Amino acid sequence: MNFVIGFHKRKKKRRKEAQKQHEESLRRKRIEARKKRKLEEMMVAGNAEETEDVETEVEDAENKEVKKSERVALCLIQGDQQGSRHLR
């Protein structure tokens, strides 16, 4: 009996962690969008031509990290949904 209860708690914890990761990735995407908008505004004003390359490299590295965390969260969520079907 304890194993089943423990499994449910672990499952809930995995889902909660996946949700947190998903929310974090969405937050990072919003931050990236703001950075791009600000950079575009600066380019229109003619101030950001020198900093564009550095910003692009930083954004590319962050985007790769966000994609990895999204895949992990999605796999965890999908795995939990498939597992719950088999338990019923």
N, C-alpha and C positions, 0 to 999 in steps of 0.2 A: 504494500500500500504506500509506503514512503517513497518508493521509486517513482510512482506515477505522480505524486504531488511534487517531488523534486523536479521531474521532467517538465511539468507545467510551469514551474517557476523559472527554470532555465529557458524555456521557450519564450515566455513573456519577456525575460531579460534580453534575449537575442533580438526580439522584435523591437523592443525599446531602443536598443543600441543602433539597430538599422535605421530606425526613424530619426534618431539624433544625427547619424551620419548623413542621411538624406537632407535634413534641415540645414546642416552645416554646408553641404555642397550647394544648396540653393542660396544660402547667404553669401558664399564665395562668388557665385555667379552674379549676384546683384552688385557686389563690390567691384567685380571686373567690369560690369556694364557701366558703372559710375566712372571708373578709371578711364575707360575708352571714351565716354562722352566728354569728360574733362580734357582728355588729350586732344580730341577732335576740336573742341572749342579753342584750345590753345594754338592748335595748328592753323585754324582760321585766322586767329589774331597774329600768327607768324612767330610765335614764341617757342614752339616745341620741336622744331626741326632737329635739334641736336639730341634731345632726350628721347626721341621716338624709338631708336634702336634699342636702347636700354630697357624702356618700358615694354617693348614687344618681347624681348627675351624673358623678362620676368613673368609676363602674362602667359607665355607659352609653357613655362615650367609649372606655373600654378594650374593651368588648364589640364595638363597631364595628370597632376595629383588629384584634381577634382574628378576626372573621369575614372580613375582607379577606385576612388572611394564610392562613387556612384555604382560601379559594377559590383562591388562587394555588398553594398546595401541592398541592391536589387536581387542579388543571388540569395542573400539571407531571407529577404521577404518572400521570394518565390519558393524557396526551400521550405519555409514554414507553412506556406499555403498548401503545398503538395503533401507535406507530412500530415497535415490535419485531415486531409481527405482520406488518407489511408487508415487513420485511427478510428474513424467513425464507423 
